[in-house]
Amino acid sequence: MAAQWTRNVLGAVLVAVAVAGCSDTSRSPSGAASKAASAASSLASRGGDALSSATAEARRRLDEAKGGVNAKDQVTLGSVATGGDDRATVEVTARNTAGSAKSFAVQVDFRDKGGNLLDVVVVTLKGVAADASQHATARSNRALGGEVRADVGSALRY
């Protein structure tokens, strides 16, 4: 995603510079640069808005797990895969160590190779039997091209 996002921003900057250079009668380099920076900022803002929205939705879903206890040590993630639509997926496994059936709400953070947060999703595993494991798949909300890794942001057992 970071590489794709960078290519998109650079492409927008180049287009903005070319358009600004062609339409600006003064041919001012600073005017073209200003227009290009504005275009890049607009693209970055839209990416940040998507991440903010995903983060807010994740927080809302975790808040629904009333009476939840920290269960991050009972959750593991598999390897990240990327499908034809560039959405990242990862298998989530929750192991219920309680004496009765429990549900889990697991926040999965998708990050680029530099550790930058790209997307956040919450997966719910319902009715995991006592002393048993259950699997689910976390899927990114949007395309995340490039090298993507996943971390458990938080996990609640309730």
C-alpha positions in Angstrom: 0.0 0.0 0.0 2.7 2.5 0.9 4.5 1.9 -2.4 1.2 2.1 -4.3 0.1 5.2 -2.3 3.5 6.8 -3.0 3.2 6.1 -6.7 -0.3 7.5 -6.7 0.8 10.7 -4.9 3.8 11.1 -7.1 1.6 10.6 -10.1 -0.8 13.2 -8.9 2.1 15.6 -8.2 3.5 15.1 -11.7 0.1 15.6 -13.3 -0.5 18.7 -11.1 2.9 20.1 -12.1 2.2 19.4 -15.7 -1.3 20.9 -15.6 -0.1 23.9 -13.6 2.8 24.4 -15.9 0.6 24.2 -19.0 -2.2 26.4 -17.7 -0.2 28.9 -15.7 0.5 31.8 -18.0 3.2 33.1 -15.7 4.9 29.7 -15.8 5.9 30.3 -12.2 7.7 27.3 -10.7 6.5 28.2 -7.2 2.9 28.4 -8.5 3.2 25.0 -10.1 4.8 23.5 -6.9 2.0 25.1 -4.8 -0.7 23.5 -6.9 1.2 20.1 -6.9 1.5 20.3 -3.1 -2.2 21.0 -2.8 -3.0 18.0 -5.0 -0.7 15.7 -3.0 -2.2 17.0 0.3 -5.7 16.3 -0.9 -4.7 12.7 -1.8 -3.0 12.2 1.6 -6.0 13.6 3.4 -8.4 11.1 1.7 -6.1 8.2 2.8 -6.0 9.6 6.3 -9.8 10.0 6.3 -10.2 6.3 5.4 -7.8 5.2 8.2 -9.5 7.5 10.7 -12.9 6.0 9.8 -11.6 2.5 10.0 -10.0 3.2 13.4 -13.2 4.8 14.7 -15.3 1.8 13.6 -12.8 -0.6 15.2 -13.1 1.3 18.5 -16.9 1.2 18.3 -16.9 -2.6 17.7 -14.5 -3.2 20.6 -16.6 -1.0 22.9 -19.5 -3.4 22.2 -17.6 -6.2 23.9 -19.1 -5.4 27.4 -17.2 -6.9 30.3 -14.3 -8.0 28.1 -11.0 -9.0 29.5 -7.6 -8.6 27.8 -7.0 -11.8 25.8 -4.2 -10.6 23.5 -2.1 -13.5 24.6 -4.8 -16.0 23.5 -4.8 -14.7 19.9 -2.4 -15.5 17.1 -2.3 -14.4 13.5 -1.2 -16.3 10.4 0.7 -14.9 7.4 -0.7 -12.0 5.5 -2.0 -12.7 2.0 -3.1 -10.3 -0.7 -5.8 -11.2 -3.2 -6.4 -10.0 -6.7 -8.2 -7.0 -5.3 -5.1 -6.0 -3.3 -7.0 -6.4 0.0 -4.9 -8.0 2.7 -6.2 -11.0 4.6 -4.9 -12.8 7.6 -6.2 -15.8 9.6 -7.0 -15.0 13.2 -7.0 -17.8 15.8 -8.5 -17.4 19.3 -7.8 -20.0 22.0 -10.4 -19.9 24.8 -8.7 -20.8 28.1 -11.8 -20.1 30.1 -14.0 -22.8 31.6 -17.0 -21.9 29.5 -17.8 -20.7 26.0 -16.6 -17.2 25.3 -16.6 -14.7 22.4 -13.6 -12.7 21.2 -13.3 -9.3 19.6 -9.9 -9.0 17.9 -8.5 -5.8 16.5 -6.1 -6.5 13.6 -3.7 -3.7 12.6 -2.4 -3.9 9.0 1.0 -2.1 8.7 3.6 -1.5 6.0 7.1 -2.7 6.3 8.1 0.5 8.0 5.5 0.0 10.7 3.1 2.7 9.5 -0.6 1.9 10.2 -2.5 1.3 6.9 -5.8 -0.1 8.1 -7.6 -1.5 11.1 -10.3 -4.1 11.3 -12.1 -6.0 14.1 -13.0 -9.6 13.8 -15.5 -11.3 16.1 -15.3 -14.9 17.0 -18.5 -16.0 18.7 -19.1 -18.9 21.0 -15.6 -20.3 21.2 -15.9 -23.5 23.3 -14.0 -23.9 26.6 -10.4 -25.1 26.0 -10.9 -24.9 22.2 -9.7 -22.7 19.3 -11.7 -21.0 16.6 -10.5 -19.4 13.4 -11.7 -16.4 11.4 -10.3 -14.2 8.6 -9.5 -10.5 8.9 -9.8 -8.7 5.6 -8.6 -5.1 5.1 -11.2 -2.5 4.3 -9.5 -1.3 1.2 -6.6 -2.3 -1.2 -3.2 -2.4 0.5 -0.6 -3.0 -2.1 3.0 -3.6 -1.3 4.5 -5.5 1.7 1.9 -5.7 4.5 2.2 -7.2 7.9 -0.5 -7.7 10.6 -0.4 -7.3 14.4 -3.0 -7.9 17.1 -3.9 -4.3 18.2 -6.1 -5.6 21.0 -8.2 -8.6 21.8 -11.0 -8.9 24.3 -12.6 -12.1 25.6 -16.2 -11.7 26.8 
